[in-house]
Amino acid sequence: MTNIEIHVDAVEPFAEGRAIGDAGRYLRIRGTAKGELDPNASENRVVADLDKAARNARGLMMDHETDFFILRVPIRTGRGACSSTTSPTAAEK
């Protein structure tokens, strides 16, 4: 399986921004991932009727699209091993 495109639709507070236990407040990241599957690959045999699916413009693969939902703890400071030094993404600003 090859991912071709990932599109983030929203980055927003989860549970109305309330802290959840010691983990703190979570962010909800929602979006769409697009890719392609090889109908002849052994790992894709579990997909029902994949061999009957239309092939994409390249002729060998089947295009797919799926929604995703990720929960992420925002960047925290001053919490020892749990702290992060990465910068927020543009979507988080």
N, C-alpha and C positions, 0 to 999 in steps of 0.2 A: 504494500500500500504506500502510495506516495501522496503527501500533502502538497497541494499546489498553491493554496491561498488560505489565509486565516484572516477573518474580518471581525474586529471587536465592535459590537454595537453599543455596549454600555459598560461603564465601571461605576458602581454605585454602592452605597452602604447596604449591608445585609442586616436584616432584623431591625430596620429603622435606626441603625447605628448603635444599638445597645451592645454592651460588652457581653461576651459569652464565656463564663467561667474565667480562668486565669489566662486564657488565650487572648482575650481582648475583643476588639471590634473587628469584624470581617468585612471585606469588600466582596461584592458579587460581580463577576466578570461574565458577560453574556456575549455570544457571537455565533459565527458560522465558520465551519471549516469545509473547504472543498478539496477534493483530491481525485485520485483514480485508482482503480483496482485492476489487477491482472486476473482475468477469469481462469487462466490456465495455471496459476500459482497454487501449490498444494495447500498453503495456509488459508486460501479463500474457498476451499471446497465446502466449508460449513455454511456458506451463503446460498440459500435456496434459489435455484433457477438462475444463478449468475451467468451460466453459459448461454442463456437465452436473452440476456440484456443487450441493448444496442451498444455498439462500440463508439468511441469518440472519434474526432477528426483524424487522430493518428492511426486509427483502425485497430489497435491492439488492446486498448484498455477501455474500461467502463467508468464513466464519470460518476461521482457521488457527492452528496452534500449532507452535512449534519449540523445540527445546532449543538452548542456546548454551553455549559454553566460551570464556572469554577468559583470556589470560595477561597479567598486569600486573606491572610492576616496582614494588615497594613504594616509598613515599616515602623519598627519600634526602636526607641533609643533607651539606653540605660538599663537594659534587662539582661546583661551578661551575654551568654552564648546565643540567646534568642535575638539579639539585636542584629541589624543589617546595615551595611554601609553602601548599599546600592542606591542610586538616584531613582526617584519616582518616574514612571513613564509619562509621556505627554497626556495620556488618558487620565492619569491620576491627579494631574495638576489642576 
